[in-house]
Each structure stands twice: as C-alpha cells, then as structure tokens.
C-alpha cells in the first residue's frame, strides 16, 4: 500500500459534549456530524492533559506530560524526543502546518520542529501563504520578504512576552485585553487559515506532487473571547439582540481575560451561565460552517480514499462547572473528554462508534503506523508505535485494555496571577496540586461494564464517578464503591510508575524560573521538593 496522505486537525478548546454527533441537542454542527457518521467516532477520547502546551506535546510525541516534561509555557521539547513531523519528514512526507495558536506557533518550544513549511496565523506579524492575497505576484513577493524580515525580529520578542510572568500578568488587565487579543491575533485568523488550506490543497493537486502529505491544522475558534459572526449568535442565542444585560455580560467576559482561567469566587448567575454557554455554542457552529469547505475539498481530492484524516481537540473548556472557568486546574470531563473523529476510507470501510476509552496521545502512534516503515531513531520504538495505533482499538484489540490516563499540571503563570489577585482561591481549589486521572470500563461482566473515572489529587485518592449514570460528575461514589476504586487505583499507580520511568530516560527542556515566595508556597503544598 502506498503511504497515505495524513491530515491532522486540532480543534483547540473544543468540548466533545457540544457536538451533535456526541448528542448535544442545541448543536449546529452538520459538517463534523457528517464526518463522524461516515468514519470512526471515539465516545470516550481522553486528553492526556487539560491545556494546550502539554496536550500538544503529548500528541506530537506520543508521551504523557510527566514523560515529555513540557508542562509550562517556558519549557521546550527535548531534542531527544522525536517530533511527529520530524519522523514523517524523514519518512518522505511533505510536512506543512497552518496554525492559529500562538502557544504552538510562536513560542520557542520545539513544536515547529520537522515542518518544512509552518504558516502561523497568530501573533503580531502572522506568516501566511503569499497566494492568500489578491495582490499582483511581484508585490506579494515583496511583501512576503518584508514580512519574513519583521518576523525574524519579532519572534524573539513575542517569545519573551509569551514566557514572561510580568508580561502575562499585564496582559490580564481588562483595559489591555481588547488590544492584545486583536493586535497580537490571539485567536489567529481561523476562517482565513481554512480557506488558505483548501486553496493549498487544490493547487497541490494541480501540481501532481508525488510525495505523501502530512498536514497539521490548529484552530482556536472556540477559545475565549467569544466573537462569532452575528448570524451564528442569532441561530443559537437570538435573545442577545434584545437583552442589553446579556450583551453587557458578554462584553465584560471578553475584556476580563483573568477570569478566563481563574476559579470562581462565586457561582455564575443564571443569565451569565446561559450567555457563556450559548456563545460557546455559537463559536462551535461558526467553526463547523467554515470547516465544511475544507472537508468537502478533502472529499474531492484524487487521493481521498488513501487519506487518513484525524480530527481531535487538545482539551475542552470549563464554562462554570465545578466552580471553574477555562482549562487550567481540574481533571473533570468538560476539560479531558474531547472529540476524536477519524476517517481513512481505504482502511476503515464501515462507520463505527467506539465505546472503549482511549488516550488522544495515541494519534501519534496512529499516524506513524499509517505511514508504514519508519526511519531508524534511537528514541523511537517501531513495535510500540505499531501496537498503540488506534486502528487496533477499532478492530477490537485495544492494547491498553480500555484505560485512558491523564495528568493535570497547573500552568504556573496562572497560579502566579491568582496569587497576586485572589490568593485565597489557591488553597480553596487546590490550584497548586497535580491531578491524575484514569477512565476505565468497570463492571462485574463485560455486558454491564460502564466507564468510571478516578481522580487523584497529589498522592491522595479524591473522587470516583460513574460516567454512564453521572456524566456531569456531580456525585462522588469513592466511599461507596471500593470494589471499583481499588483496582482503578492500582491501574492509576501502574501508569504513574510507567510514565515516571519514561521521564528518567530523557533530559528535560528549559525550566520555568520562580521567585522565592512562590517557591516556598509550592514546596509547602508539596508541588515541588
């Protein structure tokens, strides 16, 4: 079999439970739903981490956060850990990225390694294909050369601000948020990137490129601030037009970026919760609408039958559940359960819905397994790669026995911001704690097994949920079900030990710098030695 083209689409901050294919009744997601109905959908796809940087590092390396050691914005991927794009490039692939997330496309964290072309739509000076403008070709080339020059100057500056604690805290001021979110293209230019990508695929088709293609797309549409076009607001939340209070609520949330990830000192009001939920759904609907163009382009390509397309989210988002906004500190399903949709017509001929819990870090193994014979590398185990492919799970041979593991390392930039503004919330919500969780099918027999989730906070068992009966994780059954908690705890400890062993086999990247006060607090709470 010829090497397939590989299309890897990451929907940043996309919750699984807000898509129609996952049962959300208010969803307006016909294109993603059609893609899911024609391919493979994983009902319990669990992200290895709860925020962008560790989750992307896991998908790019196939490792859990403790093993790859990129858990903070100041850390970089060790050169000893081969990157997905590097491996595929060495296997003969053309490697191209269209990225809207500045944490992936701007920071000097090793995430761009292996890409021959990396278009970055975020940041103060985006990098986009010259063909994306209608200007005459000579002028396009001149502008592109000038833009490349500005980027070489600006990237170190933007990288510094992206990793600077002081700059981060300044950016959280409400008066500054509207400025940097627009000028710095915080959410990228998502619709434009999809349009450019569709055009790129069409032109590549005309050129009859012989190399197989690996293409990575990151979209930031569903991240705060919520600013979908009016037509999508009218479809999802028509009351906003006539409700001044609701519009004021949304404007305030879009300005106050500190609140995007901070725990809630008070629960959201009824209207406030509704506005945030509905505007999130409007962003999801808008994203689905322009994704339809790309999915149609993929269907019309000559190599459509031999194209592996994976659509996944890096993590979800809290909208007030469990007292939290955003995706910084907790291990609940609104953050960890994500959509994972897959098509490869030549390989997977029958649509399926897979109930087995799986880790989304395994997209790494799935894409490399699809590529076939892999280049030799000291830190790449072909046997492990081919065994951990999600194709085995689709065929009913799950190599991890239906267990998905996650690690929640809190982003220390937000910890420091809360320390300055609302220090009482740090201990109330245990914001300095590392959380680990396993999702596993548990029951007396296979017929009555149901997915359960066990959460450990630092070294203490904390919560157990029956996800079939309690998908919102509102009833902790840890004390009542020791027959389930005990074997799940053993499974969690087994994973924790295995991942720590992997960590010891590689050097870490750059470490975040902490002041003395914060170091003392972290040590007092057991976060560091």
N, C-alpha and C positions, 0 to 999 in steps of 0.2 A: 504494500500500500504506500502511495506517495505521502510525504509529510503533509498534514493538513494545515491550512491557514488557521491561526488562533486569534480570536477576538476576545479580549478580556475587558469587561466593562464593570467599573466600580461605581455604584450609586452611593455617594458619601452621605451618611446620616439617614439612610432610608430604613425605616422600620418595616418588618415583614407584615405586621398586622394592619398596615394601611394600604395594602394592595387588594384588588378584587379577587385575585387568584388565591389569596390567603383568607378570604371570607369577609373582608371589610365591606359592609353594605353601602357605605357612602362613597366608596372609591370610584373615581373616574379614570380607570387605567386600562382601557381596552387593548392597547398595543402590548404592554407587558403581560396582560392576561392571556392574549392570544399566543404569545411566545411561550408562556408556561404551559398552556393547554396542548401545544404541539411538541413539547420537549419533556424534560425531566425537571420536576419541582421537588425540592427537599423541604419537608414540613418542619423539621427541627434542625435548621442550619444554625450553628452557634459560632459566633465570632470568638477568636482567641483572646481578644482584648476589647475594651469599651471605648477607645478613642483612636483617632486617625493614625498617629505615628506607630505605636506598637502593632496595631492591626495590619497596616500596610507592610511593615517589616516582616510580619508573620506570613503574609500571602506572597511576598517576594522571596522568602527563604524556606518556607515550609516548617518553621520552628515557632515554638511558643515564646512569649516575651522574655521569660527568665533565661531562655537559651540564647536568643539572638541579642539580648541586652540593650535593645533600643526602646526604652520606656519613657524617655523625656525628649523634649524638643532640642536639647543641647547635645544629644548623643548621635553618633553616626554608626552605620552598619560596618562591622569589621570586614576588612578585605579577605579574611579567612572564610567568610560565609559567602558562597557564590550566589549571586543575584539571578533571579529567574531570567531577566533579559540578557544577562551575560551568557548564561548557558545556552539559551536559544540562539543567540547571535553566533556562538561558536559551533552550533549545530547547523548553521547555514541559513538561518532566518534573517529576513529584513526586520529590524526592530524599530518601531515608531510609537511615540506617545503623544496623546492630546490630553493635557492635564489642566484642571481648573483649581486645584487645591494648592495654595502656596506652601503648606507644610510638606507636600510631596514634591512640588516643582521648583521651589526656591531654596529652601534650607539645604545646607551642605551636609546632608545626612547619608549620602550614598545611595539614595533611592533612584537616582537617574543613571546609575551605572549600567552599562550594557546597551543603552538605547543609542542607536545610530542617529536618530532624529528625535528631539524632545521639544514639542510645542507646548508652551506654558502660557495659559490664558489668565493666570493670576499675577499679582504683583504690580508695581508701579509702571514697569515697562514690559508688557507682555511680549511673548515670542510666538508669532502666528505665521502660517504659510503665506508667502507673498501672493499666491493666487487667490487669497481670500478677499482681495480688494479689486475694484474695477478700474484702478488707475492704469495708465499705459505701462507696458513692461519695463522700459528703461527707468521710469520714475519709481516703479515698485522696487526694482533692484537697488536704487539709490537709497530709498527709504529703509529697505531691509538692512543694508550695510550700516547705515547710521544707527538703526535700532540695535543691531548686534553690538556696535561700539558702546552705546549707552548701557546695554545690559551688562557688558563686561565690567563697567564702572559701578553699576547699581547693585549687582547681585551680592558682592561682599557687604555692602551697606544694608541691604534688605535682610541678608542672612544674620547680620549682627543684631538688627532690631528684632528679628524673629526669635532670637535666642536670648535677648536681653531681658532680665527681670524688670528693670526700671522702665524700659520702653513698653513692655507688656502692661504694666500697671497704669502707665499714662494712657495707653490705648483704651482702657476700660472706662475712662471718663465719658459721661453721656454726651458732652458737647463735642468730643473728638470723634466719636464713633461714626456719625454720618460722613465725616470727611475721609477717614482712612478706609472705610468699607467701600467707598466709591473710587477714590483716587488710587488706592492700592489694589483694586479689583479683588477684594477679599473672597468673594464667591466665584471669581473668574468670569467668563463670558460663556455660559454653558450652551445656550442655544446656538450661538455662533460656532462654538467648537464642534458641535454635532453636524452643523451644516458644512463646515470645512472638512470634517472627516468623511462625510458622504461624498463630497466632491473629490477628495483624495482617492477614495476607493474607485470612483468612476474613472478618473484619469489613469490610475494604475492598471485598471482593466484594459484600457485602450493601448497602453504601452506593452501589454503582454509580458509583464515581469515574471521571470522564471523562478525566482527564489520564493519559498513559502513566506508568509507574512505573520509576524507577531505584532498585534496592535493593542495598546493599552489606552483606555479612556477613563478618566475620572471626572465625575460630575458632582457639583456642590449645591445643586438646586434646593434641596430640602433642609439646608442648614439655615439657622437664623443669620441675618434678618430676613423676615418673610416679606417679599415684594413681588408676588406673582402678578401677571397682567390682569387687568380688571375683568376680562371675560371669564377667567377661571375663578376669581373671587365671586362673581355673580352666579356661577354654577354651583359653588359649594356653600357660600355664605352670603346670599343676597341681602340679608338683613343689615350688612355693614353699610350699605348706601344710605339707609335712613336712620342709622343709630350712631349718633355722634359719640356717645360714651364708648362704644365698641371700637370706633376708629381711633379714639384717644388712647385706649388701651394698647392697640397695635403699634401706634407711633411711639409710645413710651417704651415698649419692649424692644422695638427696633433700634432705639437710641441707647438703651442701657445694657451694653454688652457684658458688664459684670454679671448681670442676672442670668445670662445665657448658660452658665455652668455652675452657679452657686446654689447650695441647698436653700430651701425656702424657710425663712424665719416664721412665716405664717402660710397656711394653705392658700392656694389660689381661690379667688372668688368665683362664683358660678359663671358669670359672664366672661371673666378673664380666662378661665379654663376653656370655655367654649370657643372664644376667639382664637386662642393659640392653637387649639386642636383643628379648627376649621381652616385656618390659614396654612397650617402644615399640609392638610389635605389638598388645598388649592395648589401649593407648590408641587406636590406629588402629581396632580393632574396635569399641570403645565409641563413638567418633566416628561411625563408619558407622551404628551402630544408631540413634542419635537423628537423624542426617541423613535416615534413611529416612522419618520423619514429614514433614519439610519437602518432600522430593522427591515424596511422594505428594500433599501439598497442592498443589504446583505442577502436577502432572498433572491434578488435578480442577478447576482454575480454568477459567472460561469462555474466557479468552484464552490458554489453554495453547498453541494452535497458533501464535500470534503472540507468543511469549515467547522471547527469547534468554537462555539460561542458560549461564553460563561458570563452571566450577569449576577453580580453579588453586591452586597453592601459591606462596607468596612465595619460599621456598627449602626445601632439605631439611635434613638434620642428620647430623653425624658421630657414629658410635657406636663409635669406636676405630679406624676405618680410617685408614690413612696417619698413624697416631700422633696423631690429633686427636679431640677431642670437640666437639660443638656446631657452630656455623656462623660462625666468626669470621675464619679466616685463609687457607684454602686454596681451590683452584678445581677440586676433583675432583667427579665426578658425584654423589656422595652429597649434595652441597650444591647443585649447579647444575641437575641434571636433576630436573624436577618433573612432577607430573601436570597435564595441561591437557585438560579434557573440555568439550565444547560441544554444546548442543542448540538448535535453532531449527526446529521441525517444518515451518513454512511454507516455510523456505528450504532446509534440508538434509534431504531426504526419505529418503536412503539412508545407513545407518550406514557409517562409514569409519574406517580406521586410517591415519594419515598418517605416512610414514617421513621426510619432509623435516624437517631441523632448523629450528626456529623460535624466535624470542625471545618470551618471555611479555610483554615490554613492549608487544607488539602487541595485547594485549587492549584497550588504549586506543583504537587505531585501529578495531578490530573493533566495539566498542560504539558509537563515534561514527558509523561508516559505517552501522550498522544504524539509527541514529536518523534518518538521511536528511539533509535540508538543515540545515546548521549555521549558527548565528549568526555574524555577522562579528566577527572579532577580529584585531588586528594581529599576534599571535603564533600564529595558528592557520592552517595551510595546508590547505584542504579537499582539494586534489589529492593531497597527501601522505597525508592521513588515509584517503581512499578507496582509494588504491593499496596501502597497507600492511595493509588488513584481512586477517585470517586466512581470510576467505571466498575470497580469490583463491588462496591456497595449497590450500584444499580442492578448488578447481576445477582444480588442476594448473598454476596460473600464479603460482608463488611470486615475489614482487617482489624478494626478497633473495637469489635464486639458491641457496637452501638453506644459508645461512650464519647461524649464531647466535653472537652476540658477548657476552662477559661481562666485568665489571670487579670486582675484589675489592679494596675499600679496607678495611683492618683497622679495626675500631672502637677508637678510641684510649682509651676508658675501660678496655677490657680490656687494652690494651697497658700502660697505667699500672699496672693491678693486677698484671700479671705482672712488671713492673719492680720492684715492691715485694717480691714473694714469690719468684719464680724467674727472676731476670734472665738466667740462662744460657740459658733457653729462647728468649729473644727472637731471638738470632742463630742458634741451632741450627735453629729452624723459620722463620727469616726473617719474623718476625711484623710487622716494620715495612715490608715490601715490598708494593708494589702489584702485583697479578697481573692479567693479561689473558688471555683465552682465546677461541678460536673453535672451534666444532663445525661440521663441513662433510662432506658426502658426497664422498668422494675415490676415484678409480679410473681405470683406463685407459679403460673404457667405462661407460655408464650401467648396463649389466647387472651389472657386477662392482663397482660403487661401494659403498663402505661408510663409515659415519660415522667420522671421525677427529677427534681433539681435540688442539689445540696450545696449550700454556701458556707464557706469557712472564712472567718474574719481573723486575720493574722493566723494564729495557731488554734483558734477555738471554733468548734462547730457552732453555727449560728442559726441557720434556717433550713427547713426542708419543705418543698412544695410539691404537691401532686398537680402537674401541669395539665392533665386531662380534665380534672374536676375544677381546678382553680388556675386558669391561665393568667389571671391578673396578679397572682402571687400575693393574695391577701390573707391567707390562713397558714400559719406556720405549724406544720404537723411533726416537727422534730421529736417532741417528747412522746407523741402517741404512736410513732411507727419505728421503733428501734430495729425491727426486723428488716427494714429498708435502709434506715440510716447507717447501720453498722457496715453492711457490705459496700455501700456507696462511699463511706468514709475510707475504707481500705482502698477502694479504687482511686479516690482523690489523692491519698498519700502515695500510692504507686506512681501516679502521674507526676506528682510533685518531686519525687525522688528521681524519676527518669529525666525530667526536664532539667533539674539541677545538675545531673551528670553531664548532660549535653552542654550546659553552661561552662563547666570546668574544662571543656575541650577547646575553647576559643578565647582569644583576647577580647576585652571589651572595647567599645568605642569611647569617644570623649565623654567625660563625666560632667554633670552639672555642678556649678560652684554654689555653695551655700554659705550664708553668713553664720556667725557663731550662735546667735539667738535661735535661728531656725534649726541648726544642727542639734542644739541641746533639746529642743522640743521633739525633734524626730527620734532622738535617742531615748528620751523619757517615755515616749509612746511605743518604743520597740520597733520603729520603722528602719532604723539602721544601728549598726554596732558602734 
